[in-house]
Amino acid sequence: MPDDARVLAWSNLTVDRPMPKIQRQRVIGSQVMISRVRLSKGFHLPTHHHFNEQMVCVMSGRATFVLHEGTPAERSVTLKGGEVLHLPGDVPHNCTALEDTEIWDVFAPPSERTGVDRG
């Protein structure tokens, strides 16, 4: 079996800016993807959903997520550094950065396009 292990450094990865007030770096594997995302205060991602399961790991800052917006199940959660939001696939959600915020998003399975790519 070949050894396909690789070591990557965030400092060497490409930074993309798919929307205003966001910077993102990604490592995409065959079954999982991790994105290092930096949101500027005031960033807003409109409500969207995707089939991927997502773990939103807030490393620093604060962001509010509205889940199931416009339905009886609607709820809002504000996360701060050190907290994680688990989003099962197809859960409608949006995000607003209340201050400069760093998030590490984990998606399974990986996807070349996420909510910010459609934003």
C-alpha positions as CSV (number, residue, x, y, z in Angstrom):
1,M,0.0,0.0,0.0
2,P,1.5,3.4,-1.0
3,D,2.1,6.0,1.7
4,D,0.1,9.1,0.5
5,A,0.6,10.9,3.8
6,R,1.6,14.5,3.4
7,V,2.5,17.4,5.6
8,L,1.0,20.8,4.9
9,A,1.5,24.2,6.4
10,W,-1.3,26.8,6.6
11,S,1.3,29.4,5.8
12,N,2.0,27.8,2.4
13,L,-1.7,27.2,1.3
14,T,-3.5,29.5,-1.1
15,V,-5.9,32.0,0.3
16,D,-9.1,32.6,-1.6
17,R,-11.7,35.3,-1.1
18,P,-15.0,33.9,-2.4
19,M,-17.1,36.8,-0.9
20,P,-16.3,40.2,0.7
21,K,-15.1,40.1,4.3
22,I,-13.9,36.4,4.1
23,Q,-10.5,34.7,3.6
24,R,-10.3,30.9,3.3
25,Q,-7.7,28.2,3.0
26,R,-8.6,24.5,2.4
27,V,-7.2,21.1,2.6
28,I,-9.4,18.6,0.6
29,G,-9.0,14.9,1.1
30,S,-10.9,12.0,-0.4
31,Q,-13.4,11.8,2.5
32,V,-13.1,15.0,4.5
33,M,-12.2,18.7,4.0
34,I,-11.0,21.3,6.5
35,S,-11.2,25.0,5.8
36,R,-9.5,27.7,7.8
37,V,-11.8,30.7,7.5
38,R,-11.3,34.2,8.6
39,L,-14.4,36.4,8.8
40,S,-14.2,40.2,9.2
41,K,-16.8,41.8,11.6
42,G,-20.1,42.3,9.7
43,F,-19.6,39.3,7.3
44,H,-22.9,37.7,6.5
45,L,-23.6,34.5,4.7
46,P,-27.2,34.1,3.6
47,T,-29.2,31.0,4.5
48,H,-28.2,28.0,2.5
49,H,-27.9,24.2,3.0
50,H,-25.7,21.4,1.6
51,F,-25.8,17.6,1.9
52,N,-22.4,17.7,3.6
53,E,-22.2,17.2,7.4
54,Q,-20.3,20.2,8.8
55,M,-18.5,20.9,12.1
56,V,-18.0,24.7,12.7
57,C,-15.1,25.1,15.1
58,V,-14.8,28.7,16.3
59,M,-11.2,29.3,17.2
60,S,-11.6,33.0,18.1
61,G,-14.1,35.8,17.9
62,R,-17.9,35.4,17.9
63,A,-20.5,34.5,15.2
64,T,-24.2,34.0,15.2
65,F,-25.8,31.2,13.2
66,V,-29.6,31.1,12.5
67,L,-30.8,27.5,11.9
68,H,-34.0,26.6,10.0
69,E,-34.8,30.3,9.4
70,G,-38.4,31.1,8.7
71,T,-39.7,27.7,10.0
72,P,-41.2,26.7,13.4
73,A,-37.9,25.1,14.2
74,E,-35.9,28.4,13.8
75,R,-33.3,29.1,16.4
76,S,-30.3,31.3,16.8
77,V,-27.0,30.3,18.4
78,T,-24.0,32.5,19.1
79,L,-20.6,30.8,19.3
80,K,-17.4,32.1,20.7
81,G,-13.8,30.8,20.6
82,G,-13.6,27.3,21.9
83,E,-17.1,26.2,20.8
84,V,-18.2,23.9,18.0
85,L,-21.5,23.7,16.1
86,H,-22.4,20.4,14.6
87,L,-24.6,20.8,11.4
88,P,-26.0,17.6,10.0
89,G,-26.5,17.5,6.3
90,D,-29.3,19.6,4.7
91,V,-29.8,21.8,7.8
92,P,-30.6,25.4,6.5
93,H,-28.3,27.9,8.2
94,N,-26.7,31.3,7.9
95,C,-23.8,33.1,9.6
96,T,-23.0,36.6,10.8
97,A,-19.6,37.6,12.3
98,L,-20.2,39.7,15.3
99,E,-16.4,40.5,15.4
100,D,-13.4,39.4,13.6
101,T,-13.7,35.6,13.8
102,E,-11.6,32.6,12.9
103,I,-13.4,29.3,12.1
104,W,-12.1,25.9,11.1
105,D,-14.9,24.2,9.1
106,V,-14.8,20.4,8.7
107,F,-16.9,19.0,5.9
108,A,-17.7,15.3,5.2
109,P,-17.8,14.4,2.4
110,P,-15.6,17.2,0.9
111,S,-17.0,19.6,-1.6
112,E,-15.4,22.0,-4.0
113,R,-18.3,24.4,-3.4
114,T,-19.8,25.4,-0.1
115,G,-22.2,28.1,1.0
116,V,-19.7,30.9,0.6
117,D,-19.1,29.8,-3.0
118,R,-22.8,30.3,-3.7
119,G,-23.1,33.4,-1.5
